[in-house]
Amino acid sequence: MTFIRALTGACAAALASLSAFVAPAGAQTYPTRSITMIVPFAAGGPTDVISRIVTGHMAQTLGQSIIIENVVGAGGTTATSRAARAANDGYTLITGHMGTHAASVPLYPKLAYHPEKDFEPIALLAGTPILILARKDFPPKDLKEFVAYVKANAEKVNAAHAGVGSVSHVSCELLHSILDIKPVGVPFNGTGPAMNALVAGQVDYMCDQIVNAVPQINAGTIKAYAIATPERNPSLPNVPTTAEAGLPKFQAQAWNAMFAPKGTSPAILASLNAAASKALDDETVKKRLLELGSVIPSPAERTPEALAALVKNEIAKWTPVLKPAT
C-alpha cells in the first residue's frame, strides 16, 4: 500500500508538473514567428512612420520581429483588401486609418471589404492633426489669401493626395466642399511621394497629416497655412489654427490604428493590444510621436471597444461628406 500510495503520489505530482508546464506554454504559443504588419501606403508617409515607431517597441514585448510590408494602391484599399483576406492567426495585421477604415465606405461602392465586418479592432495608435500645406513659392502668404487665390484659380491649381480615399484626399475633399471648388487632384502612391512632389514644387498644395509635415515645415521646404484643430500643436507653435486664420469650419484630425482579420482569437487580440498599449506608454516612443505632432491616445481610447466605436462613428461622419464625390 505504501508503494502504491507513493506511486500514485508520484504520478499525481508528475501530472501536476506536466499540467503546469503545458498550460503556460499553450497560453504563450503566440507569437512563435515574425509578424507582418501591412502598411497600405509607401514608405516614409505618416502611417508608415507611426507603424515603425510603435511596432519597434511591440516586437520587444512580444519577443518576435514585426516586419513592415508597404502595399500601395487605390488610397490604401488594395492593401486593406489583402489584409481582410489574410489568415486570422495573428501573423498578418494592418495599420489602418480614417481613409481605409471609414472614408473608403462611401467612396468605393464596390469595396472588397467592410471595415466593421471584416476586421477585429486591436488598438488606436495615434491621432494625427491635418494641416493645409503648399509649395514654398505658392503665392498666397496666409490662409485668407490662400482661400481667395484657390477660389479665383480653381481650374488652374492642383492638390496632391495619396489616392482616392486616403487621408490627404478625404481631408482636402472636406476643404474643397467648404470652399465650393473642384481643383485638379494629383494622386500618388502614398503621402510620402506626394510630399516629395510638394517639396519639389511639382504640385501646388495638399492637406496632410502633421507627422509627414513637421520636418519639412521646420526645414522651410514647404509652407503651412494652418492646422485644422481647435488648438495649436506644440510641435508647430507658430502655425495658427484654421479658426485663428479665418476658416473655422475646416476641422480635421486623422488617426492610425491596428487591426487584424475577422475571427482572430481574443487571446491573440489581447496580447497585441497589451503590447501596443505598453509601447504607447514608453517614454522613448511617446517622445518620438510627440515630436512629430501626433496625439497619443489615452488608455481608455486604446481599447478594442473604443476603436470599434471610433470606426463606426467615422463612417457615419464621412459618408454624407464624401458620398457626393462618388
N, C-alpha and C positions, 0 to 999 in steps of 0.2 A: 504493500500500500504506500509505503514511504517512497518507493521508487516511482510508482505510478503518479503519486502526487507531485513528486519532483519533476517527472517528465511532463506532466500536464502543466505545471507551473512554467517550465522552460519553454514549452510550446506557446503558451499564452504570452510569455514575455517576448518570444520571437515574433509572434503575430503582431503584438503591440508595437514592437520596434519597426516591423515592416510597414505597418499602417502609418506610423509616424513619418516614415521615410517617403512613402508613396503619396500621401496627401499633399504635403508641401510641393513635391515635385510636380504633381498634376496641376496645382494652382499656379506654378511658376513656369510652365512649359512655354508660355508666350512672353517674349519672342525668343525663338531659338535660331533665328537667322535675320539677315538685314531686312529692313522695311523700305518700301518705295513710297516716297511722297510725291505725287504728281502735282506739279505747279502748272496751271493752264496758260502760262504766258512765257515769253522769252526771259532768259537770264538777265538780271540787272534791274528788273522792274520792281515795284513795291511789294507785290505778292511774293516774288522770288526772294527778296531781301528779308522780309519778315519770316518767311518759311525757314530760311537757312539759320537765322539767329535763334529761333525757338527750337527747331529740331536738333540743332547742335547740342543744346543742353539736354533735351529729351533723350538723345542717344546715350548720354552718360547714365541717366537714370535707368533706362531700360536695358542697358548692357549690350545693345546691338546697334550697328550703324543704321542711319536713316539716309537713304540715297535720294537726292532731289532729281526728279526727271521732268524737264521742261518740255511740254507738249503744246504747241501753238496752233491757232486757227479758230475762226468763227467766234471771236470775242470770248474765248475760253470754253465754249460749249463742246468743242471737239474733244478736249481732254476730259471734261466733266462727263461726257457720254461714255468715254472709255472707262473712267473710274466707276461709274454706275454698273458696268457690266463685269467688273473685276470680281474675283473670288472674295467672299466675305469672311476671310480668315485672318484679317488684321494686318496683312502684309502689303496691301495696296491701299493707300489713303490719298486724300486730295485736300489741298488748301483752296477753299472756295472763297467767294466774296459776294458783295452785293450784286455784281453783274451776273455771275454764273449761277447763283442760288436765289435770285429774286427777279431781276430785270429781264432775264432770259425768258421767263414765262410769257409775258406779253409780247416780247419782241420776236420770238420764234414759234409761230403757230404749230410747226411740226417738230418741236423739240423732242429729242430722243430719250429724254429723262424728265422726271419731275423732282424738284428739289426736296419736297416733303415726303414723297412716296418711295424714292429710290436711294435715299441716304440716311445714315444714322448720324446725328449730330454728336460731336465729341467735345469741342471747346472753342469759344471765341478767343482769338489770339491778340487782336489789336484793332483799335479804331483808327481810321486814317482820314483826317480832315481834307477837304478839297480846296484847291487854290485855282484862281484864274491867272494863267501864265501867258507870256508872249515872248517871241524872239527879242533879243536885246535892243534891236533897232526898229521895233514896231513903233510907229509914230505916236500913238496916244501916251500921255505922260502919267495919267491916273485913271481910275475906274470910270469916272464920269466921262472923260474923253474917250475911253475905250468903248463905252456904250454908244456914244454919239457916232464914233468912227465906224463901228461894225454895222450899225443900222444904216448909215449912209453908203456903205460899201459892201453890203451883204452878198452881192453877186460876185464880188472880186476876192474877198478874203477867204481863207480856208482854216479849218480847225482840225488838228491832228487827233487821232484816237487809236486805241489798241484793238479795234474791231467792234462790230455791232454787238452790243450787249455788255461790253467792257465798262468798267467804272468810268474811264475817261470819256467814253461815248455817251453813257447814260447821264452823267452829271452835266455835260455840255448840252445834251438834249433838253434838260431842265432849264438851263440858262437861255437857250435859244427860244424855248417856249415862252419864257418870261419876257424876252426882248421882242418876240414875234418876228423872228428872222429865220432864214434857212440857208446858211452859208454852205460852201462846199466842204464835205468831210473827207479827210485823207486817212484811210485806215493803215495800220501797221500790225505786224505780228507781235504785239506786246507794247507795254508802255515804255520799256527801255529804248527800243528802236524809235518810238515816237519822240521821246525826249531828245535823243541824239539828233533827230531831224530838226527839232526846235532850236537846239543849241547851234546847229549848222546854219540856221536861217532859211531852211528849205520849206518851212511851214510858218504860218502867222501866229497862231495861238493854240492853246489847249487847256482843258480842265483836268487837273491831275492830282493824285494823292500826294500828300506832303512828304511821304517817305522818299519818293522819287525826286522831289524838287529841292529840298533843303541844300544839298551840296552845290547844285547849280546856281541857286539864288545867291548863296554866300560867295560863290566864285565870280558872280557878276556876268555869267554867260547867258542868262535869261532874265527877264523882269517879272515880278509878281505884282499884280494889281490889288488882290485882296484874298483873304481866306474866308471860306463860306461857313463860319461858325460864329456863335454868339460872342465869344471872347477871343482875343489874340492868343497865338500859340507861343509858349516860352522859347521854342527853338527858332522862331522868326518874330521877335518882338517888334520889329519895325514895319511889319506887313499889317495893314489895317484890316478889320473885318469888313465884310460886304455891307453891313449896316452902317459902319462908320464911313465907308467910301461912297455910299449913296445908292446901294442896291440891296436893301434889307430882305427882299423876297427870296433871294438866292441863298438858301441854306442847304448844305450837303456835306455829309460825312460818310465815307465808305467804311468797310470793315473786312477783316480777313479771319477765317475760321477753319477749323479742321473737321473733316467728315470722313466716314467710312461707308462702304457699300451696305445696303439694307440687309439685315439679317446677321450682321456681325454680333458675336456673343456679348452679352452685358459685361462679362468679366474682362474681356479684351477692351471694351469701350471704357470701363472704369480705370483700367491700367493706363490707357492712353490719356484719359482726362487728368488723372493724378500727375502723370509725367509732364503734361502741358502746363498745368497749374503750378507745379514746382518750378518749372522754367520761368514762368512769369513772375515768380516771387524772388528769383535770383537777382542779386544786385547788379551783376555784370550785364545780364540780359535786359533788365529794366533800363539801365543806363544807355545801352545801345539803342533801344527802341525809343526812349525819350529824346535822345539826341537827334533822332530822325523825325521828331514831331509826332510820333504815334501816341495814341491814348491807350493806356494799359487798362484792361477791364478788371473790375473788382472781382473778388472770389465768387460773389453771387451771380455775376454776369458770365462766369466761365462754365457754368454747369450745362450739361446737355439739354436740360429742360429750358433753360434760358435761351440757348441758341436756337432750339426748335421754335420758340415763341418769336424770336427775332426774325427768323426766315419767314414765318407766316405773316408777320406784320409788314415786313419789307415788300413781300409780293403784293399785299393789299395796297401799300403806299405807292409803288411804282407802276402798277398796272394802269390806272387812269391817266398817268402822265405819259406813258410810253405807247399805249395802245394806238393812239392816232398816228404814230410814226411807222406802223407796220403796213 
